[in-house]
């Protein structure tokens, strides 16, 4: 047992001169039980027995000297990490004697010193549950507890917590609180920050975390913040928010603005973001802050109070994510994947049997549409392909010839695919799309409008071209063109809270009585995307007004399921703030529609929170027997995944629950479970989930098969996973004569090779500390459309797949120098290891490989610089990271 972490362990310090040698008359021969003792230990035992006799003497001065000697013996004793100090062990038989004598002593300094000693002895000698160590500590002196050692302080902390929870409400606890302050101060000083945090959380329910602030310094604040953030994952709302608030204050106190920005984004508090920019006076660090905001796809407007006027434009350019396409193409060139790929390259048609090839030929119309999406997904962001931008031998214009191979709304998806190919490249992309606006085919024009939104997805251009182009077409009479423009606005301004968009779309919901259900539905989705998580009352009223004015027959149509989803996006991640809206909706609609809307709202409001109680509520909904015509269990199954995807433990528990739903759930639930599995492991192909989806892809129910096939694409999205690619290749032969399933297989194949393996659909980034609301919203819209895949994705609304563009981001690390030019440096990339609370400088990654930047990440990967020459400005090495030269670095000659 260790009492002091600063002890040497082996080397025994010399005793103080105050110690008294045992007189000859007290010398005794060793008993049998003492034969194992060395001469030195035997002498120490005799000496301690003498001190015990002197403590009981009537002479106060002799008593005091004896107590001082015992104190010195205990505090200076040597011991190993696994043994009790020898003075404490030798005093064990006398503990009862000392306790009895203490009760007879009159009040004096000697009695307080006796209480201090009894408190230490009680650590190993008192009966279980008596808390005598704490009792005598409170009766003793109010001196420093540090000299008694670490184990003693830890024991006091345990008994203090036990005592705190058993005292009555009105009992004075000043002594306990003073002792708490001493314990916290000791822990913070002696590298035991986790123990100090645990004590405060247990005793005060986070009400006294200010005590930490008074004991922080440059040596311990990082470990303290790291443990606080780790603890927040196990606390319910609003306690976790209190943790984040305190960590934010600590980081700002120590001028760690980049780390503070991550906390502000976790809190979704733009006021805190503004304060960080106003506090930071280093231009280079402000640029890194802008890169972090861009990586999170967070819209934020700077002003002259946050930066100088000459720097404003450059910083806003970075926040707008305008550097993204440059870094993405640099990564692609470094890995040498710039060569365009065709759908045939993905399908590996040369390996298909004759039966599959013949089936693909017979179903050419639907397969042309599938090839459009596959081509768009695979070549996303590369600016070139062989179907839409490459020349054809006959006409010299490949895009025209490919458009003619599609029919009706297929032309809209084909034209929109050009936006996916030109993803994030606003200037060149809009120039390429412009030619389609002159087409006489309304579907081509609608696709071009949709392409404008896709190109501007997660990118904010200073000239705002999307708003200028799309608002002109919102008021057109043709529903197809209006839908293209409305969805384009939603994709281009997702999460921006641009009021101009609401001004353009408000008349459709409130005044336009002739608007089709398609136009109304996509208007609601667009407003939900633009004002994502804002809880805007005006938007809420407009959407609810539109919902109330829908007839029962309209609400029964498949596309109407987007109406409550748009309202839910307005409260994405805002938890109980959705309560009033849900209550208002409950008073308006019938039972079936009410339950569908309530579950959709709750699943969105608690998405990404890990709230266990809500997961249990959704499981309860799934346990009910569904009456004919009810559809609310679909959003409930998705809600389990949306809520539980926040942290790894809850995610694993959700996977087990979904397995049970597969076994015991009704048929309509089994058709949604694969989609939930895909969301939980999106772009992260774990073997267990892949095996489950592989099994379900051969189910007897066609709906389950299509959902499982699509989810295989989600799980392997952007990973080029060979096993999933092989499974899908085999399924293309198995279902070669079933057009609907084969269409899903093709889409899944395109997703697996998304961006030729450079992109991810996972909304989480920065070592899963943050999730992008816009990315999650894009996934939710697509998955809700898949709840009725036959009517929506396989019907007229296949362009809903383009909402996935909101979630597409490169899985890369791009390092730049102080001039923002690419800088190649060596890095180590491996699987992240949780080292929170562990002593020393532990390795944070395992199984690492050495690379030079730019680097492509896999799921769960973490990077570390392999050189001390540079210092990264971001605490997380993901996305764009600015490196500055280390002034203390010395080249090794």
Order of alpha helices (4+ residues) and beta strands (2+ residues): alpha-alpha-alpha-alpha-alpha-alpha-alpha-alpha-alpha-alpha-alpha-alpha-alpha-alpha-alpha-alpha-alpha-alpha-alpha-alpha-alpha-alpha-alpha-alpha-alpha-alpha-alpha-alpha-alpha-alpha-alpha-alpha-alpha-alpha-alpha-alpha-alpha-alpha-alpha-alpha-alpha-beta-beta-beta-alpha-beta-beta-beta-beta-beta-beta-beta-beta
